[in-house]
Amino acid sequence: MRGTSLASLGATQLRFEPVLAAAGAQAITLGEQLFAVVDAMDSSGSLRRTLSDPAIRGDAKAGLVSGALGRLDPRVVEVVSGLVQQRWSSAEDLIEAVEQLGFDAVLASAQAGNELERVEDELFRITRSLVGQREVRQALFDPRVPGDKRADLAANLLRGKVADATLAVARRAASSPRGRRFVATLGLVGDLAAARRERLVAAVTSGSELSQAQLDRLGGILQQAYGQELQLNVTVDPEILGGLRIQVGADVVDSTVLARLADARRRLAS
């Protein structure tokens, strides 16, 4: 998402937060309705072009939203009306903004129930559990399978084992991937949860289990580098021959043997 669009989203998030706080646990319903708006724009090229067209007056686009989405919660209609009146770098950026607000709403519902940390942990554990489950990962992303069937698969795997917000995110990730793999969407929402808790998350991938001493040392190094304590989400991937892959937001440090071999091959080829 480009700078102009990020600024537009940030301003809307600030205005939407009091609404989510007032909604409490019911904010999850607002999130589901925002996802419905995303689906409507994804399925209608004329709608998304119209709502993101800078040549069309903002009040005219807001009127279109009110007419098309009048059956939804007035708070959802209001926030989407506000979004379409702002300037977006592309129609896709507008849709991504609505989707992120949907995830924000789901996480706000968890926060209202003091379950935000649980949801963040569950999202990470789900991604870790799928590392060696290639067939399950493929089934959750298979475009040949209808979205509602993929959502049902995710629900059957998780229902009764995770928080309602976690289940809502997993169903959404499976039903409407929007070009992202299931695990990638869970990782994105996990980062949003960490940001809501005002914590940085370091996603660490290692070829073998790390000892507590190694985790403490790594945590200390990252804390010194970023100036704050980070939460370490560690995944063991046997395909990695050695070293570590660490991602903190957009920063990636890859010191695995495979990465070094790939770099050596690139150097030899150049």
Contacts in CASP RR format, 6 or more apart in sequence:
PFRMAT RR
TARGET T0000
AUTHOR 0000-0000-0000
METHOD contacts of the structure
MODEL  1
MRGTSLASLGATQLRFEPVLAAAGAQAITLGEQLFAVVDAMDSSGSLRRT
LSDPAIRGDAKAGLVSGALGRLDPRVVEVVSGLVQQRWSSAEDLIEAVEQ
LGFDAVLASAQAGNELERVEDELFRITRSLVGQREVRQALFDPRVPGDKR
ADLAANLLRGKVADATLAVARRAASSPRGRRFVATLGLVGDLAAARRERL
VAAVTSGSELSQAQLDRLGGILQQAYGQELQLNVTVDPEILGGLRIQVGA
DVVDSTVLARLADARRRLAS
1 9 0 8 1.000
1 89 0 8 1.000
1 93 0 8 1.000
1 96 0 8 1.000
1 97 0 8 1.000
2 89 0 8 1.000
2 90 0 8 1.000
2 93 0 8 1.000
3 89 0 8 1.000
4 87 0 8 1.000
4 88 0 8 1.000
4 89 0 8 1.000
5 88 0 8 1.000
5 89 0 8 1.000
5 90 0 8 1.000
5 93 0 8 1.000
5 94 0 8 1.000
5 96 0 8 1.000
5 97 0 8 1.000
8 83 0 8 1.000
8 86 0 8 1.000
8 87 0 8 1.000
8 88 0 8 1.000
8 97 0 8 1.000
9 97 0 8 1.000
9 100 0 8 1.000
9 101 0 8 1.000
11 86 0 8 1.000
12 79 0 8 1.000
12 82 0 8 1.000
12 83 0 8 1.000
12 86 0 8 1.000
12 97 0 8 1.000
12 101 0 8 1.000
13 101 0 8 1.000
13 104 0 8 1.000
15 79 0 8 1.000
16 79 0 8 1.000
16 101 0 8 1.000
16 104 0 8 1.000
17 108 0 8 1.000
19 30 0 8 1.000
19 75 0 8 1.000
19 79 0 8 1.000
20 27 0 8 1.000
20 30 0 8 1.000
20 104 0 8 1.000
20 105 0 8 1.000
20 108 0 8 1.000
20 109 0 8 1.000
21 108 0 8 1.000
21 112 0 8 1.000
23 29 0 8 1.000
23 30 0 8 1.000
23 75 0 8 1.000
23 105 0 8 1.000
23 108 0 8 1.000
23 109 0 8 1.000
23 112 0 8 1.000
24 108 0 8 1.000
24 109 0 8 1.000
24 112 0 8 1.000
24 113 0 8 1.000
25 109 0 8 1.000
25 112 0 8 1.000
25 113 0 8 1.000
26 109 0 8 1.000
27 105 0 8 1.000
27 106 0 8 1.000
27 108 0 8 1.000
27 109 0 8 1.000
27 112 0 8 1.000
28 105 0 8 1.000
28 106 0 8 1.000
28 109 0 8 1.000
28 164 0 8 1.000
28 165 0 8 1.000
28 168 0 8 1.000
29 73 0 8 1.000
30 73 0 8 1.000
30 75 0 8 1.000
30 76 0 8 1.000
30 102 0 8 1.000
30 105 0 8 1.000
31 76 0 8 1.000
31 101 0 8 1.000
31 102 0 8 1.000
31 103 0 8 1.000
31 105 0 8 1.000
31 106 0 8 1.000
31 168 0 8 1.000
32 106 0 8 1.000
32 168 0 8 1.000
33 72 0 8 1.000
33 73 0 8 1.000
33 76 0 8 1.000
34 76 0 8 1.000
34 79 0 8 1.000
34 80 0 8 1.000
34 98 0 8 1.000
34 99 0 8 1.000
34 101 0 8 1.000
34 102 0 8 1.000
34 105 0 8 1.000
35 99 0 8 1.000
35 102 0 8 1.000
35 172 0 8 1.000
35 176 0 8 1.000
36 72 0 8 1.000
37 69 0 8 1.000
37 72 0 8 1.000
37 76 0 8 1.000
37 80 0 8 1.000
37 98 0 8 1.000
38 95 0 8 1.000
38 98 0 8 1.000
38 99 0 8 1.000
38 176 0 8 1.000
38 178 0 8 1.000
39 176 0 8 1.000
40 47 0 8 1.000
40 68 0 8 1.000
40 69 0 8 1.000
41 47 0 8 1.000
41 48 0 8 1.000
41 51 0 8 1.000
41 91 0 8 1.000
41 94 0 8 1.000
41 95 0 8 1.000
41 98 0 8 1.000
42 48 0 8 1.000
42 95 0 8 1.000
42 176 0 8 1.000
42 178 0 8 1.000
45 91 0 8 1.000
47 68 0 8 1.000
48 91 0 8 1.000
48 94 0 8 1.000
48 95 0 8 1.000
49 91 0 8 1.000
50 56 0 8 1.000
50 61 0 8 1.000
50 64 0 8 1.000
51 61 0 8 1.000
51 64 0 8 1.000
51 65 0 8 1.000
51 84 0 8 1.000
51 91 0 8 1.000
51 94 0 8 1.000
52 84 0 8 1.000
52 88 0 8 1.000
52 90 0 8 1.000
52 91 0 8 1.000
52 93 0 8 1.000
52 94 0 8 1.000
53 61 0 8 1.000
54 87 0 8 1.000
54 88 0 8 1.000
58 84 0 8 1.000
58 85 0 8 1.000
59 85 0 8 1.000
61 81 0 8 1.000
61 84 0 8 1.000
61 85 0 8 1.000
62 81 0 8 1.000
62 82 0 8 1.000
62 84 0 8 1.000
62 85 0 8 1.000
63 81 0 8 1.000
64 84 0 8 1.000
65 77 0 8 1.000
65 80 0 8 1.000
65 81 0 8 1.000
65 84 0 8 1.000
66 77 0 8 1.000
66 81 0 8 1.000
69 76 0 8 1.000
69 77 0 8 1.000
69 80 0 8 1.000
70 77 0 8 1.000
79 101 0 8 1.000
80 98 0 8 1.000
83 94 0 8 1.000
83 97 0 8 1.000
83 98 0 8 1.000
83 101 0 8 1.000
84 94 0 8 1.000
88 94 0 8 1.000
88 97 0 8 1.000
95 178 0 8 1.000
99 178 0 8 1.000
100 192 0 8 1.000
103 169 0 8 1.000
103 172 0 8 1.000
103 188 0 8 1.000
103 189 0 8 1.000
103 192 0 8 1.000
104 192 0 8 1.000
104 196 0 8 1.000
106 165 0 8 1.000
106 168 0 8 1.000
106 169 0 8 1.000
106 172 0 8 1.000
106 189 0 8 1.000
107 116 0 8 1.000
107 119 0 8 1.000
107 165 0 8 1.000
107 189 0 8 1.000
107 192 0 8 1.000
107 193 0 8 1.000
107 196 0 8 1.000
108 196 0 8 1.000
109 164 0 8 1.000
109 165 0 8 1.000
110 116 0 8 1.000
110 118 0 8 1.000
110 119 0 8 1.000
110 163 0 8 1.000
110 164 0 8 1.000
110 165 0 8 1.000
110 166 0 8 1.000
110 193 0 8 1.000
111 196 0 8 1.000
115 163 0 8 1.000
115 165 0 8 1.000
116 193 0 8 1.000
116 196 0 8 1.000
116 197 0 8 1.000
117 197 0 8 1.000
118 163 0 8 1.000
118 166 0 8 1.000
119 162 0 8 1.000
119 163 0 8 1.000
119 165 0 8 1.000
119 166 0 8 1.000
119 169 0 8 1.000
119 190 0 8 1.000
119 193 0 8 1.000
120 190 0 8 1.000
120 193 0 8 1.000
120 194 0 8 1.000
120 197 0 8 1.000
122 162 0 8 1.000
122 163 0 8 1.000
122 166 0 8 1.000
123 166 0 8 1.000
123 169 0 8 1.000
123 186 0 8 1.000
123 187 0 8 1.000
123 189 0 8 1.000
123 190 0 8 1.000
123 193 0 8 1.000
124 186 0 8 1.000
124 187 0 8 1.000
124 190 0 8 1.000
124 233 0 8 1.000
126 158 0 8 1.000
126 162 0 8 1.000
126 166 0 8 1.000
126 170 0 8 1.000
126 186 0 8 1.000
127 183 0 8 1.000
127 186 0 8 1.000
127 187 0 8 1.000
127 235 0 8 1.000
128 233 0 8 1.000
128 235 0 8 1.000
128 236 0 8 1.000
130 136 0 8 1.000
130 137 0 8 1.000
130 182 0 8 1.000
130 183 0 8 1.000
131 235 0 8 1.000
131 236 0 8 1.000
131 237 0 8 1.000
136 157 0 8 1.000
137 181 0 8 1.000
137 182 0 8 1.000
137 183 0 8 1.000
139 145 0 8 1.000
139 150 0 8 1.000
139 153 0 8 1.000
140 150 0 8 1.000
140 153 0 8 1.000
140 154 0 8 1.000
140 173 0 8 1.000
140 174 0 8 1.000
140 182 0 8 1.000
141 150 0 8 1.000
141 174 0 8 1.000
141 177 0 8 1.000
141 181 0 8 1.000
141 182 0 8 1.000
142 150 0 8 1.000
147 174 0 8 1.000
147 175 0 8 1.000
147 176 0 8 1.000
148 175 0 8 1.000
150 174 0 8 1.000
150 175 0 8 1.000
151 171 0 8 1.000
151 172 0 8 1.000
151 174 0 8 1.000
151 175 0 8 1.000
153 174 0 8 1.000
154 167 0 8 1.000
154 170 0 8 1.000
154 171 0 8 1.000
154 173 0 8 1.000
154 174 0 8 1.000
154 182 0 8 1.000
155 167 0 8 1.000
155 170 0 8 1.000
155 171 0 8 1.000
157 170 0 8 1.000
158 166 0 8 1.000
158 167 0 8 1.000
158 170 0 8 1.000
159 167 0 8 1.000
160 167 0 8 1.000
162 170 0 8 1.000
169 185 0 8 1.000
169 186 0 8 1.000
169 189 0 8 1.000
170 182 0 8 1.000
170 186 0 8 1.000
172 185 0 8 1.000
173 180 0 8 1.000
173 182 0 8 1.000
173 185 0 8 1.000
173 186 0 8 1.000
173 189 0 8 1.000
174 182 0 8 1.000
177 185 0 8 1.000
180 188 0 8 1.000
187 203 0 8 1.000
190 201 0 8 1.000
191 201 0 8 1.000
191 249 0 8 1.000
194 200 0 8 1.000
194 201 0 8 1.000
194 231 0 8 1.000
199 229 0 8 1.000
199 230 0 8 1.000
199 231 0 8 1.000
200 226 0 8 1.000
200 228 0 8 1.000
200 230 0 8 1.000
200 231 0 8 1.000
200 248 0 8 1.000
200 249 0 8 1.000
201 230 0 8 1.000
201 231 0 8 1.000
201 233 0 8 1.000
201 248 0 8 1.000
201 249 0 8 1.000
202 218 0 8 1.000
202 219 0 8 1.000
202 222 0 8 1.000
202 230 0 8 1.000
202 231 0 8 1.000
202 232 0 8 1.000
202 233 0 8 1.000
202 246 0 8 1.000
202 247 0 8 1.000
202 248 0 8 1.000
203 233 0 8 1.000
203 235 0 8 1.000
203 246 0 8 1.000
203 247 0 8 1.000
203 248 0 8 1.000
204 210 0 8 1.000
204 218 0 8 1.000
204 232 0 8 1.000
204 233 0 8 1.000
204 234 0 8 1.000
204 235 0 8 1.000
204 244 0 8 1.000
204 245 0 8 1.000
204 246 0 8 1.000
205 234 0 8 1.000
205 235 0 8 1.000
205 236 0 8 1.000
205 237 0 8 1.000
205 240 0 8 1.000
205 244 0 8 1.000
205 245 0 8 1.000
205 246 0 8 1.000
205 256 0 8 1.000
206 234 0 8 1.000
206 235 0 8 1.000
206 236 0 8 1.000
206 237 0 8 1.000
206 240 0 8 1.000
206 242 0 8 1.000
206 243 0 8 1.000
206 244 0 8 1.000
206 245 0 8 1.000
207 236 0 8 1.000
207 237 0 8 1.000
207 238 0 8 1.000
207 239 0 8 1.000
207 240 0 8 1.000
207 241 0 8 1.000
207 242 0 8 1.000
207 243 0 8 1.000
207 256 0 8 1.000
208 236 0 8 1.000
208 242 0 8 1.000
209 236 0 8 1.000
210 218 0 8 1.000
210 234 0 8 1.000
215 232 0 8 1.000
215 234 0 8 1.000
218 232 0 8 1.000
218 244 0 8 1.000
218 246 0 8 1.000
219 229 0 8 1.000
219 230 0 8 1.000
219 232 0 8 1.000
222 230 0 8 1.000
222 232 0 8 1.000
222 246 0 8 1.000
222 248 0 8 1.000
223 229 0 8 1.000
223 230 0 8 1.000
226 248 0 8 1.000
230 248 0 8 1.000
239 258 0 8 1.000
240 256 0 8 1.000
240 257 0 8 1.000
240 258 0 8 1.000
241 256 0 8 1.000
241 257 0 8 1.000
241 258 0 8 1.000
242 256 0 8 1.000
242 257 0 8 1.000
242 258 0 8 1.000
243 255 0 8 1.000
243 256 0 8 1.000
243 257 0 8 1.000
244 253 0 8 1.000
244 255 0 8 1.000
244 256 0 8 1.000
245 252 0 8 1.000
245 253 0 8 1.000
245 254 0 8 1.000
245 255 0 8 1.000
245 256 0 8 1.000
245 259 0 8 1.000
246 252 0 8 1.000
246 253 0 8 1.000
246 254 0 8 1.000
247 253 0 8 1.000
END
